[in-house]
Amino acid sequence: MKHLEILLQQAKTASFAAARLSAKKKTTILLAMAHYLSDHRKEIFEANKKDVKRAKEKGLTNAFIDRLALTEKGFAGMIEQLKIVANLEDASKEIIEKRLLPNGVELQKIRFPIGVIAMIYESRPNVTVDAAGLSFKSGNAVILKGGSEALLTNTALVGCIHSVLKRFAVSLSAVTFLDNVTHKDIAQLLTRSDLIDVVIPRGSYALTSAVAKKSRIPVLYHSSGGARMYIDKSADPVQALEICINSKTNRTGVCNALDMVLVHKDIAKNILPMLDAVLLEKDFEVRAERKAKLYMLHATKATAEDFKTEFLDSILAVKVVEDVDEALGFIKRHSHHHTEVLSAKDNEVIERFVYEIDAAGLMINCASRLHDGGEFGIGTEIGIATGKLHARGPVGIRELTTYKWIAYGNGQIKK
């Protein structure tokens, strides 16, 4: 516990120094990190292979291993996103608002880093680099607590990051990695609002809900993800099918993957057999309610629980609805407020969906997998926030800042 206390104190001190770094220096350091990680790709992949082997020996699910394993494409994407973050316009010290008050005081609302961010996450090693890059770019210090299953990979990644920080004479505490702490230590960490300014959990519902329940520090998170899609009778059937398949099959073990599709009864007989055939070919499981099953011969019968579940797997729940009212009502009852999808050409249906469905991201005639910081052009994100205060949707560099009101006066007093 004493060791943890020292680490937290050092992170707090490092946050003040990080906030004062120039935009140019932060960019230079992050680009150096990207090059250093690329140069040490072999060691990182060797560490990851050991983590994956150990995960398989433990009998962890294919979806979990998919999130844990580094691929050539994934590694290249991680490096590219770090370069994009490095070159983003600096968010800290931005003047959000400025005006002269009647009493002569010049009032400015200025963006500043939050301070110390604690990132608690599970299997994805890329989160280590994403969180470090975004936090550093926005002028924050970050404390990283990754899952034990990715320990070797994360250790290799943080080692590279620390090597670059050391080269530029930046405190290594700007990116603190917790590699030897207990559940009791983490429970204690979650009470330290004096040293940590925000906690961001990223992973399973069990992880995020446990952190939210125990934390005395503000939490920025989504408790569960997964998207629902409604295909209206006005939809372009070819386009709708392509969006549905991409949303489900592009990658299954991610929070913006499709879990459920609702299809208007008037077009079910045209779309569902084709969807059934494509998913069968891709070896995906379909769980359909009674009406949908009439058109999906390879589907199994769905249960009520299937329409509430974030699968993170090769499973899709399908239901036929009578009309838009039933579809919107069903989504409202089952939404995780993360990502919801509509395929429709009827403007009235689109308007109702936009105003009635409460989610961080609404994807109109485009795939759920596009609900992503990189796809939005704001750089990679630490996660997708589903709350309504401070940040919602992709959490990028601006969402990792707060603001201060600064009044520049010349002796003005309250009358």
C-alpha positions as CSV (number, residue, x, y, z in Angstrom):
1,M,0.0,0.0,0.0
2,K,2.9,2.4,0.8
3,H,4.3,1.7,-2.7
4,L,0.9,2.5,-4.3
5,E,0.7,5.7,-2.2
6,I,4.1,6.8,-3.6
7,L,3.0,6.0,-7.2
8,L,-0.2,8.1,-6.8
9,Q,1.7,11.0,-5.3
10,Q,4.2,10.9,-8.1
11,A,1.4,10.8,-10.8
12,K,-0.2,13.9,-9.2
13,T,3.1,15.8,-9.3
14,A,3.7,14.6,-12.9
15,S,0.3,15.9,-13.9
16,F,1.3,19.5,-13.1
17,A,4.4,19.2,-15.3
18,A,2.4,17.5,-18.1
19,A,-0.1,20.3,-18.2
20,R,2.7,22.9,-18.9
21,L,4.2,21.0,-21.8
22,S,4.0,22.9,-25.1
23,A,1.9,21.6,-27.9
24,K,5.0,21.2,-30.1
25,K,6.9,19.1,-27.5
26,K,3.9,16.9,-26.9
27,T,3.6,16.3,-30.6
28,T,7.3,15.5,-30.9
29,I,7.3,13.1,-28.0
30,L,4.2,11.2,-29.3
31,L,5.6,10.8,-32.8
32,A,8.8,9.5,-31.2
33,M,6.7,7.0,-29.2
34,A,5.1,5.8,-32.5
35,H,8.5,5.3,-34.1
36,Y,10.0,3.6,-31.0
37,L,7.0,1.2,-30.7
38,S,7.4,0.3,-34.4
39,D,11.1,-0.3,-34.0
40,H,10.4,-2.7,-31.1
41,R,7.5,-4.5,-32.8
42,K,9.3,-7.9,-32.6
43,E,9.6,-7.8,-28.8
44,I,6.0,-6.6,-28.4
45,F,4.7,-9.4,-30.6
46,E,6.7,-12.0,-28.7
47,A,5.3,-10.8,-25.4
48,N,1.8,-10.9,-26.9
49,K,2.2,-14.5,-28.2
50,K,3.1,-15.5,-24.6
51,D,0.0,-13.8,-23.2
52,V,-2.3,-15.4,-25.9
53,K,-0.8,-18.8,-25.2
54,R,-1.5,-18.5,-21.5
55,A,-5.0,-17.2,-22.2
56,K,-5.7,-20.3,-24.4
57,E,-4.3,-22.6,-21.7
58,K,-6.8,-21.0,-19.2
59,G,-9.6,-21.8,-21.6
60,L,-10.7,-18.2,-22.1
61,T,-13.2,-17.5,-24.9
62,N,-12.4,-16.9,-28.5
63,A,-13.9,-13.4,-28.2
64,F,-11.6,-12.6,-25.3
65,I,-8.5,-14.0,-27.2
66,D,-9.6,-11.9,-30.2
67,R,-9.4,-8.8,-28.1
68,L,-6.1,-9.8,-26.5
69,A,-4.2,-10.9,-29.7
70,L,-2.2,-8.3,-31.6
71,T,-2.3,-8.6,-35.4
72,E,-0.2,-7.0,-38.0
73,K,-3.2,-4.9,-39.1
74,G,-4.1,-4.0,-35.5
75,F,-0.6,-3.1,-34.6
76,A,-0.2,-0.9,-37.7
77,G,-3.6,0.8,-36.9
78,M,-2.5,1.4,-33.3
79,I,0.7,3.1,-34.5
80,E,-1.2,5.1,-37.1
81,Q,-3.8,6.3,-34.5
82,L,-0.9,7.4,-32.2
83,K,0.5,9.5,-35.0
84,I,-2.9,11.0,-35.7
85,V,-3.3,11.9,-32.0
86,A,0.1,13.4,-32.0
87,N,-0.8,15.8,-34.9
88,L,-4.2,16.8,-33.5
89,E,-4.7,20.4,-32.7
90,D,-3.8,20.9,-29.0
91,A,-7.0,21.0,-26.9
92,S,-5.5,22.4,-23.6
93,K,-5.2,26.1,-23.2
94,E,-7.9,26.7,-25.9
95,I,-10.0,29.8,-25.2
96,I,-13.6,28.4,-25.4
97,E,-15.3,31.8,-24.7
98,K,-14.1,35.3,-24.2
99,R,-15.9,38.6,-23.4
100,L,-15.6,41.9,-21.8
101,L,-17.9,42.5,-18.8
102,P,-19.6,45.9,-18.2
103,N,-17.3,46.5,-15.2
104,G,-14.2,46.2,-17.4
105,V,-13.3,42.7,-16.4
106,E,-12.1,40.5,-19.2
107,L,-13.6,37.1,-18.8
108,Q,-12.2,34.0,-20.4
109,K,-13.3,30.4,-20.3
110,I,-10.2,28.3,-21.0
111,R,-9.7,24.6,-21.5
112,F,-7.3,22.8,-19.2
113,P,-6.3,19.2,-18.6
114,I,-8.3,17.2,-16.0
115,G,-5.2,16.2,-14.1
116,V,-4.7,12.5,-13.2
117,I,-6.7,9.9,-15.1
118,A,-6.9,6.3,-13.8
119,M,-7.6,3.8,-16.6
120,I,-8.8,0.4,-15.5
121,Y,-9.2,-2.0,-18.4
122,E,-9.2,-5.6,-19.5
123,S,-7.7,-7.6,-22.4
124,R,-7.0,-5.1,-25.2
125,P,-3.3,-4.1,-25.3
126,N,-4.0,-1.3,-27.7
127,V,-5.8,0.5,-24.9
128,T,-2.5,0.9,-23.2
129,V,-1.1,3.0,-26.1
130,D,-4.4,4.8,-26.8
131,A,-4.8,5.9,-23.2
132,A,-1.2,6.9,-22.8
133,G,-1.3,8.9,-26.1
134,L,-4.6,10.6,-25.5
135,S,-3.8,11.5,-21.9
136,F,-0.4,12.9,-22.7
137,K,-1.7,14.9,-25.7
138,S,-4.4,16.5,-23.6
139,G,-1.8,17.3,-20.9
140,N,-2.9,14.8,-18.3
141,A,-1.0,12.1,-16.3
142,V,-2.4,8.6,-16.6
143,I,-2.4,5.6,-14.3
144,L,-2.8,2.4,-16.3
145,K,-4.2,-0.8,-14.7
146,G,-4.6,-3.4,-17.5
147,G,-5.9,-6.9,-17.2
148,S,-3.5,-9.6,-15.9
149,E,-4.0,-11.6,-19.1
150,A,-2.2,-8.9,-21.1
151,L,0.5,-8.3,-18.5
152,L,3.5,-9.2,-20.7
153,T,2.3,-7.2,-23.7
154,N,1.4,-4.2,-21.6
155,T,4.7,-4.3,-19.9
156,A,6.5,-4.3,-23.2
157,L,4.4,-1.4,-24.5
158,V,4.9,0.7,-21.4
159,G,8.6,0.0,-21.5
160,C,8.7,1.6,-24.9
161,I,6.7,4.6,-23.8
162,H,8.9,5.1,-20.8
163,S,12.1,4.9,-22.9
164,V,10.8,7.8,-25.0
165,L,9.7,9.9,-21.9
166,K,13.1,9.4,-20.4
167,R,14.9,10.5,-23.6
168,F,12.9,13.8,-23.5
169,A,13.4,14.3,-19.7
170,V,9.7,13.9,-18.9
171,S,8.7,12.2,-15.7
172,L,7.9,8.5,-16.2
173,S,5.1,9.1,-13.7
174,A,3.2,10.9,-16.5
175,V,2.4,7.3,-17.6
176,T,2.2,5.1,-14.5
177,F,1.7,1.3,-15.0
178,L,0.4,-0.7,-12.1
179,D,1.7,-4.2,-12.6
180,N,1.8,-5.6,-9.1
181,V,-1.3,-4.6,-7.3
182,T,-4.1,-6.5,-5.6
183,H,-7.9,-6.1,-5.8
184,K,-7.6,-4.6,-2.3
185,D,-5.2,-2.0,-3.7
186,I,-7.5,-1.1,-6.5
187,A,-10.4,-0.7,-4.1
188,Q,-8.3,1.7,-2.1
189,L,-7.2,3.5,-5.2
190,L,-10.9,4.1,-6.1
191,T,-11.2,6.1,-2.8
192,R,-8.4,8.5,-3.6
193,S,-10.2,11.5,-5.0
194,D,-7.5,13.7,-3.5
195,L,-4.9,12.3,-6.0
196,I,-7.0,11.0,-8.9
197,D,-9.4,13.2,-10.8
198,V,-11.4,10.8,-13.0
199,V,-11.6,7.0,-13.4
200,I,-12.3,5.4,-16.8
201,P,-13.1,1.7,-16.7
202,R,-13.1,-0.1,-20.0
203,G,-14.1,-3.7,-20.4
204,S,-16.9,-6.1,-19.4
205,Y,-20.1,-5.1,-17.7
206,A,-18.8,-6.7,-14.6
207,L,-15.7,-4.6,-14.5
208,T,-17.3,-1.3,-15.3
209,S,-20.2,-1.7,-13.0
210,A,-17.9,-2.8,-10.1
211,V,-15.7,0.3,-10.6
212,A,-18.8,2.6,-10.7
213,K,-20.1,1.0,-7.5
214,K,-16.9,1.3,-5.5
215,S,-15.4,4.5,-6.8
216,R,-15.5,7.8,-4.8
217,I,-13.9,9.4,-7.8
218,P,-16.0,10.7,-10.8
219,V,-16.3,7.8,-13.4
220,L,-16.5,8.2,-17.2
221,Y,-17.6,5.0,-18.7
222,H,-20.2,2.8,-20.5
223,S,-21.5,-0.1,-18.5
224,S,-22.3,-2.2,-21.6
225,G,-22.4,-1.8,-25.3
226,G,-23.8,-3.5,-28.3
227,A,-26.1,-2.0,-30.9
228,R,-29.6,-2.6,-32.1
229,M,-30.7,-1.9,-35.7
230,Y,-34.1,-1.2,-37.1
231,I,-34.7,-1.9,-40.8
232,D,-37.7,0.1,-41.8
233,K,-40.0,-0.8,-44.8
234,S,-38.7,2.4,-46.5
235,A,-35.1,1.1,-46.4
236,D,-33.0,0.3,-49.4
237,P,-32.8,-3.5,-48.9
238,V,-29.4,-4.0,-50.5
239,Q,-27.9,-1.1,-48.4
240,A,-29.6,-2.3,-45.3
241,L,-28.3,-5.8,-45.6
242,E,-24.7,-4.6,-46.2
243,I,-24.9,-2.3,-43.1
244,C,-26.3,-5.1,-41.0
245,I,-23.6,-7.6,-42.1
246,N,-20.8,-5.1,-41.6
247,S,-22.1,-4.0,-38.2
248,K,-22.2,-7.7,-37.0
249,T,-19.3,-9.4,-38.7
250,N,-16.6,-6.8,-39.2
251,R,-15.5,-7.6,-35.6
252,T,-17.6,-9.3,-32.9
253,G,-15.8,-8.7,-29.7
254,V,-16.1,-4.9,-29.6
255,C,-18.6,-2.6,-27.9
256,N,-20.0,-1.1,-31.2
257,A,-20.8,-4.5,-32.8
258,L,-24.5,-5.3,-33.7
259,D,-26.4,-7.6,-31.3
260,M,-29.9,-7.3,-32.5
261,V,-31.8,-6.4,-35.7
262,L,-35.5,-5.6,-36.0
263,V,-37.1,-5.8,-39.4
264,H,-40.4,-4.4,-40.6
265,K,-42.9,-7.1,-41.5
266,D,-43.4,-5.8,-45.0
267,I,-39.8,-6.5,-46.1
268,A,-38.9,-9.4,-43.8
269,K,-39.5,-12.0,-46.4
270,N,-37.0,-10.3,-48.8
271,I,-34.2,-9.4,-46.4
272,L,-34.1,-12.2,-43.8
273,P,-33.4,-15.2,-46.1
274,M,-30.5,-13.3,-47.5
275,L,-29.2,-12.4,-44.1
276,D,-29.6,-16.0,-43.0
277,A,-27.6,-17.2,-45.9
278,V,-24.7,-14.8,-45.4
279,L,-24.5,-15.4,-41.6
280,L,-24.6,-19.2,-42.2
281,E,-21.7,-18.9,-44.7
282,K,-19.7,-16.9,-42.1
283,D,-20.5,-19.4,-39.4
284,F,-22.5,-17.0,-37.3
285,E,-25.3,-18.1,-35.0
286,V,-28.8,-16.5,-35.5
287,R,-31.4,-16.5,-32.7
288,A,-34.7,-15.5,-34.1
289,E,-38.2,-15.0,-32.6
290,R,-41.1,-16.9,-34.1
291,K,-41.9,-14.7,-37.1
292,A,-38.3,-14.1,-38.1
293,K,-37.6,-17.8,-37.9
294,L,-40.1,-18.4,-40.7
295,Y,-37.6,-16.7,-43.1
296,M,-34.4,-17.8,-41.4
297,L,-34.3,-21.6,-41.7
298,H,-30.9,-22.0,-40.0
299,A,-31.8,-19.9,-37.0
300,T,-32.5,-21.2,-33.5
301,K,-35.4,-19.9,-31.4
302,A,-34.6,-16.7,-29.5
303,T,-35.3,-16.1,-25.8
304,A,-36.3,-12.8,-24.2
305,E,-32.8,-12.7,-22.7
306,D,-31.2,-12.7,-26.2
307,F,-32.6,-9.3,-26.9
308,K,-31.0,-7.8,-23.8
309,T,-27.6,-9.3,-24.2
310,E,-24.3,-7.8,-25.3
311,F,-22.9,-10.9,-27.0
312,L,-19.4,-9.8,-27.9
313,D,-19.5,-13.0,-30.0
314,S,-20.7,-14.3,-33.4
315,I,-24.4,-14.3,-32.4
316,L,-27.2,-12.1,-33.7
317,A,-30.8,-11.8,-32.4
318,V,-33.5,-11.1,-35.0
319,K,-37.1,-10.0,-34.6
320,V,-39.9,-9.0,-37.0
321,V,-41.9,-5.9,-36.0
322,E,-45.3,-4.7,-37.1
323,D,-44.4,-1.0,-37.5
324,V,-42.1,1.8,-36.5
325,D,-43.9,2.2,-33.1
326,E,-43.1,-1.3,-32.1
327,A,-39.5,-1.0,-33.3
328,L,-38.8,2.2,-31.4
329,G,-40.5,1.0,-28.3
330,F,-38.5,-2.2,-28.4
331,I,-35.2,-0.4,-28.8
332,K,-36.1,2.0,-25.9
333,R,-36.7,-0.9,-23.6
334,H,-33.5,-2.8,-24.5
335,S,-31.1,0.0,-25.4
336,H,-27.7,0.2,-23.6
337,H,-27.5,3.8,-24.7
338,H,-24.3,3.1,-26.6
339,T,-25.0,2.8,-30.3
340,E,-28.3,2.3,-32.2
341,V,-28.7,2.0,-36.0
342,L,-31.5,2.9,-38.4
343,S,-31.9,1.9,-42.0
344,A,-34.7,4.0,-43.6
345,K,-35.4,6.5,-46.4
346,D,-38.6,7.9,-44.9
347,N,-37.6,11.3,-43.3
348,E,-40.4,11.1,-40.7
349,V,-39.1,7.7,-39.5
350,I,-35.5,9.1,-39.4
351,E,-36.7,12.2,-37.4
352,R,-38.6,10.1,-34.9
353,F,-35.5,7.8,-34.5
354,V,-33.2,10.8,-33.9
355,Y,-35.5,12.4,-31.3
356,E,-36.9,9.4,-29.5
357,I,-33.9,7.1,-29.2
358,D,-31.5,7.9,-26.4
359,A,-28.0,6.8,-27.2
360,A,-24.5,8.2,-27.4
361,G,-24.3,7.4,-31.1
362,L,-27.2,7.2,-33.6
363,M,-26.1,5.7,-37.0
364,I,-28.5,6.6,-39.8
365,N,-28.0,4.5,-42.9
366,C,-24.5,3.6,-41.8
367,A,-22.8,0.9,-39.8
368,S,-22.6,0.7,-36.0
369,R,-18.8,0.1,-36.4
370,L,-18.4,3.7,-37.5
371,H,-19.2,4.9,-33.9
372,D,-15.5,5.4,-33.2
373,G,-13.2,8.3,-32.5
374,G,-10.9,7.4,-35.4
375,E,-13.8,7.1,-37.8
376,F,-15.2,10.4,-36.5
377,G,-11.9,12.1,-37.4
378,I,-11.1,13.0,-33.7
379,G,-8.4,10.4,-33.3
380,T,-8.6,7.2,-31.3
381,E,-10.6,7.3,-28.1
382,I,-10.2,5.9,-24.6
383,G,-13.7,4.6,-24.8
384,I,-17.3,5.4,-25.6
385,A,-19.1,7.3,-22.8
386,T,-22.8,6.7,-22.5
387,G,-23.5,9.1,-19.6
388,K,-24.9,12.6,-20.2
389,L,-22.6,14.8,-18.2
390,H,-19.2,16.1,-19.4
391,A,-18.6,13.7,-22.2
392,R,-20.8,11.4,-24.4
393,G,-19.7,9.2,-27.3
394,P,-16.0,8.8,-28.2
395,V,-13.8,10.1,-25.4
396,G,-10.9,11.9,-27.2
397,I,-8.5,14.7,-26.2
398,R,-11.2,17.3,-25.7
399,E,-13.2,15.0,-23.5
400,L,-10.1,14.6,-21.3
401,T,-10.1,18.3,-20.5
402,T,-12.2,20.5,-18.2
403,Y,-12.2,24.3,-18.1
404,K,-11.6,27.2,-15.8
405,W,-13.2,30.7,-15.7
406,I,-10.5,33.3,-15.6
407,A,-11.4,36.9,-14.8
408,Y,-8.7,39.5,-15.6
409,G,-9.4,42.7,-13.7
410,N,-7.9,46.0,-12.7
411,G,-9.2,46.5,-9.1
412,Q,-12.9,45.8,-9.8
413,I,-14.9,44.9,-6.6
414,K,-18.5,43.8,-5.9
415,K,-20.9,46.7,-5.5
